Amino acid sequence: MTHIFVEGDPRLEAGDSVFGVKDSLIKTFETHDANEPTPDGRSLDDSWASTRFDVVLAPEDV
């Protein structure tokens, strides 16, 4: 896995030429106002977006 995809992106409807778009890789991004601090406490001059994506590694013996 090299990246995740934004839910609702019209390019997802165009087709997946390398078969890498799995439902589990499509995420909803929440938009935040510029005056809302980022998770690490920074202030930004523009709006920003966040999502949650957990990477879980399989045990070695699987």
CYANA upper distance limits for C-alpha pairs under 8 A (distance plus 0.5 A):
  3 HIS  CA     25 LEU  CA      8.24
  4 ILE  CA     25 LEU  CA      5.46
  4 ILE  CA     26 ILE  CA      6.53
  4 ILE  CA     27 LYS  CA      7.49
  5 PHE  CA      9 ASP  CA      8.34
  5 PHE  CA     21 VAL  CA      8.11
  5 PHE  CA     25 LEU  CA      6.48
  5 PHE  CA     26 ILE  CA      5.14
  5 PHE  CA     27 LYS  CA      6.60
  6 VAL  CA     26 ILE  CA      6.26
  6 VAL  CA     27 LYS  CA      5.92
  6 VAL  CA     28 THR  CA      6.67
  6 VAL  CA     29 PHE  CA      7.29
  7 GLU  CA     26 ILE  CA      5.95
  7 GLU  CA     27 LYS  CA      5.80
  7 GLU  CA     28 THR  CA      5.68
  7 GLU  CA     29 PHE  CA      7.98
  8 GLY  CA     12 LEU  CA      8.07
  9 ASP  CA     13 GLU  CA      8.18
 10 PRO  CA     14 ALA  CA      7.58
 11 ARG  CA     15 GLY  CA      7.89
 12 LEU  CA     16 ASP  CA      7.56
 16 ASP  CA     20 GLY  CA      7.41
 16 ASP  CA     21 VAL  CA      7.01
 21 VAL  CA     25 LEU  CA      6.97
 21 VAL  CA     26 ILE  CA      7.94
 22 LYS  CA     26 ILE  CA      7.43
 27 LYS  CA     51 THR  CA      7.41
 27 LYS  CA     52 ARG  CA      8.33
 27 LYS  CA     53 PHE  CA      8.34
 28 THR  CA     51 THR  CA      6.91
 29 PHE  CA     49 ALA  CA      6.42
 29 PHE  CA     50 SER  CA      5.84
 29 PHE  CA     51 THR  CA      5.34
 30 GLU  CA     49 ALA  CA      5.82
 30 GLU  CA     50 SER  CA      5.85
 30 GLU  CA     51 THR  CA      6.83
 31 THR  CA     47 SER  CA      7.47
 31 THR  CA     48 TRP  CA      6.28
 31 THR  CA     49 ALA  CA      4.82
 31 THR  CA     50 SER  CA      7.19
 32 HIS  CA     36 GLU  CA      6.89
 32 HIS  CA     47 SER  CA      6.07
 32 HIS  CA     48 TRP  CA      5.77
 32 HIS  CA     49 ALA  CA      6.25
 32 HIS  CA     50 SER  CA      8.30
 33 ASP  CA     46 ASP  CA      7.67
 33 ASP  CA     47 SER  CA      5.07
 33 ASP  CA     48 TRP  CA      7.16
 34 ALA  CA     43 SER  CA      7.71
 34 ALA  CA     44 LEU  CA      6.05
 34 ALA  CA     45 ASP  CA      6.09
 34 ALA  CA     46 ASP  CA      5.12
 34 ALA  CA     47 SER  CA      4.74
 34 ALA  CA     48 TRP  CA      7.31
 35 ASN  CA     43 SER  CA      7.30
 35 ASN  CA     44 LEU  CA      7.65
 35 ASN  CA     45 ASP  CA      8.24
 35 ASN  CA     47 SER  CA      8.41
 36 GLU  CA     43 SER  CA      7.61
 37 PRO  CA     41 GLY  CA      5.73
 37 PRO  CA     42 ARG  CA      5.97
 37 PRO  CA     43 SER  CA      5.55
 37 PRO  CA     44 LEU  CA      7.77
 38 THR  CA     42 ARG  CA      5.77
 38 THR  CA     43 SER  CA      7.05
 38 THR  CA     44 LEU  CA      8.27
 44 LEU  CA     48 TRP  CA      8.46
 58 ALA  CA     62 VAL  CA      7.11
